[in-house]
Amino acid sequence: MPTLLVTGANRGIGREIVRQYAADGWRVIAACREPAASGVDEAETVELDVADAESVAVLAESLEGVAIDLLWNNAGIYPDKGLALDALDYEDWLEAMAVNVLAPIRLAAALKENVAASEKKLMAFTSSQMGSIARDSQGAYVYRSSKAALNMAVNCLKHDVRPLGIATCLLHPGWVRTDMGGGAAEIDVDESVAGMKQLLDGMTLETTGAYVDYRGAPLDW
Ligand SMILES: NC(=O)c1ccc[n+]([C@@H]2O[C@H](COP(=O)([O-])OP(=O)(O)OC[C@H]3O[C@@H](n4cnc5c(N)ncnc54)[C@H](OP(=O)(O)O)[C@@H]3O)[C@@H](O)[C@H]2O)c1
């Protein structure tokens, strides 16, 4: 039975990731800030504030010796939705960098031996097409810059974990109806996660470093 650890597991896309992998027979470790209030009953829950280094260290220690086939860094925030240049909050920007960029890399570094000890040896990172500089889009300074930085950081990480046999993948989940995506978004979580899950099933060292959407379409950096 393969094992998944996913962050931001209590709502939105992360909650659906838990549901689909648990239904498929995986051991699922659902990481969230408040496990007792998560509503997750089909999987194990663990406490994790991804932006808190101590929280990451405590979790990593508790998982010593546990093989993790798929580590999915999914938790993320978008604090500047709709904000213009003069309305930017620079403290929020720092927090977004902590949650969207530093946290996934810190967790990957802390759990790389767990992933290396597994069969599948895969690290997935929920990015966004909004992190693509090639798209030359406007606004959303905080969110776009954080996802662009995540893309670069994972591209660096790819080289460090490859000798351990670990592949990486950056995913755009689509524009998804969640608290973040909003009600006007294009797809539901089930379609997004089913697409990403199918893609990840086929990810190996041969595909490491991919930056793709939930249907498998490659994205320009
Ligand atoms: N929805 C979209 O259209 C869309 C498009 C592109 C990319 N994405 C990306 O997809 C991922 C999931 O988004 P979503 O739409 O599911 O968002 P969401 O519904 O707002 O859920 C965000 C999740 O991240 C968790 N989180 C935030 N800060 C955290 C922290 N410090 N520690 C632990 N967990 C934390 C939240 O937990 P709490 O409940 O504790 O806050 C929640 O579980 C994000 O990385 C997002 O950037 C989404």
PDBQT file of the ligand as one rigid body, heavy atoms in Angstrom, charges set to zero:
ROOT
HETATM    1  N1  LIG A 301      -8.270  27.039  -6.565  1.00  0.00    +0.000 N 
HETATM    2  C1  LIG A 301      -7.605  27.386  -7.663  1.00  0.00    +0.000 C 
HETATM    3  O1  LIG A 301      -8.205  27.821  -8.669  1.00  0.00    +0.000 OA
HETATM    4  C2  LIG A 301      -6.106  27.255  -7.718  1.00  0.00    +0.000 A 
HETATM    5  C3  LIG A 301      -5.477  27.558  -8.927  1.00  0.00    +0.000 A 
HETATM    6  C4  LIG A 301      -4.088  27.408  -9.010  1.00  0.00    +0.000 A 
HETATM    7  C5  LIG A 301      -3.380  26.963  -7.917  1.00  0.00    +0.000 A 
HETATM    8  N2  LIG A 301      -4.014  26.686  -6.738  1.00  0.00    +0.000 N 
HETATM    9  C6  LIG A 301      -3.201  26.205  -5.618  1.00  0.00    +0.000 C 
HETATM   10  O2  LIG A 301      -3.754  25.010  -5.123  1.00  0.00    +0.000 OA
HETATM   11  C7  LIG A 301      -3.439  24.859  -3.730  1.00  0.00    +0.000 C 
HETATM   12  C8  LIG A 301      -4.719  24.593  -2.952  1.00  0.00    +0.000 C 
HETATM   13  O3  LIG A 301      -5.593  25.679  -3.190  1.00  0.00    +0.000 OA
HETATM   14  P1  LIG A 301      -7.148  25.643  -2.811  1.00  0.00    +0.000 P 
HETATM   15  O4  LIG A 301      -7.860  26.254  -3.943  1.00  0.00    +0.000 OA
HETATM   16  O5  LIG A 301      -7.535  24.310  -2.303  1.00  0.00    +0.000 OA
HETATM   17  O6  LIG A 301      -7.133  26.718  -1.611  1.00  0.00    +0.000 OA
HETATM   18  P2  LIG A 301      -8.013  26.825  -0.286  1.00  0.00    +0.000 P 
HETATM   19  O7  LIG A 301      -9.343  26.220  -0.507  1.00  0.00    +0.000 OA
HETATM   20  O8  LIG A 301      -7.906  28.247   0.123  1.00  0.00    +0.000 OA
HETATM   21  O9  LIG A 301      -7.217  25.886   0.756  1.00  0.00    +0.000 OA
HETATM   22  C9  LIG A 301      -5.912  26.249   1.135  1.00  0.00    +0.000 C 
HETATM   23  C10 LIG A 301      -5.369  25.176   2.058  1.00  0.00    +0.000 C 
HETATM   24  O10 LIG A 301      -4.037  25.550   2.444  1.00  0.00    +0.000 OA
HETATM   25  C11 LIG A 301      -3.961  25.479   3.852  1.00  0.00    +0.000 C 
HETATM   26  N3  LIG A 301      -2.958  26.378   4.441  1.00  0.00    +0.000 N 
HETATM   27  C12 LIG A 301      -2.787  27.702   4.240  1.00  0.00    +0.000 A 
HETATM   28  N4  LIG A 301      -1.805  28.166   5.032  1.00  0.00    +0.000 NA
HETATM   29  C13 LIG A 301      -1.348  27.091   5.753  1.00  0.00    +0.000 A 
HETATM   30  C14 LIG A 301      -0.352  26.919   6.732  1.00  0.00    +0.000 A 
HETATM   31  N5  LIG A 301       0.416  27.945   7.157  1.00  0.00    +0.000 N 
HETATM   32  N6  LIG A 301      -0.147  25.670   7.225  1.00  0.00    +0.000 NA
HETATM   33  C15 LIG A 301      -0.902  24.638   6.819  1.00  0.00    +0.000 A 
HETATM   34  N7  LIG A 301      -1.876  24.732   5.907  1.00  0.00    +0.000 NA
HETATM   35  C16 LIG A 301      -2.087  25.959   5.370  1.00  0.00    +0.000 A 
HETATM   36  C17 LIG A 301      -5.358  25.840   4.335  1.00  0.00    +0.000 C 
HETATM   37  O11 LIG A 301      -5.523  25.445   5.688  1.00  0.00    +0.000 OA
HETATM   38  P3  LIG A 301      -6.428  26.313   6.740  1.00  0.00    +0.000 P 
HETATM   39  O12 LIG A 301      -7.845  25.840   6.553  1.00  0.00    +0.000 OA
HETATM   40  O13 LIG A 301      -5.837  25.967   8.065  1.00  0.00    +0.000 OA
HETATM   41  O14 LIG A 301      -6.264  27.756   6.359  1.00  0.00    +0.000 OA
HETATM   42  C18 LIG A 301      -6.190  25.039   3.352  1.00  0.00    +0.000 C 
HETATM   43  O15 LIG A 301      -6.241  23.684   3.728  1.00  0.00    +0.000 OA
HETATM   44  C19 LIG A 301      -2.729  26.151  -3.337  1.00  0.00    +0.000 C 
HETATM   45  O16 LIG A 301      -1.331  25.954  -3.354  1.00  0.00    +0.000 OA
HETATM   46  C20 LIG A 301      -3.145  27.119  -4.421  1.00  0.00    +0.000 C 
HETATM   47  O17 LIG A 301      -2.206  28.168  -4.586  1.00  0.00    +0.000 OA
HETATM   48  C21 LIG A 301      -5.368  26.819  -6.612  1.00  0.00    +0.000 A 
ENDROOT
TORSDOF 0
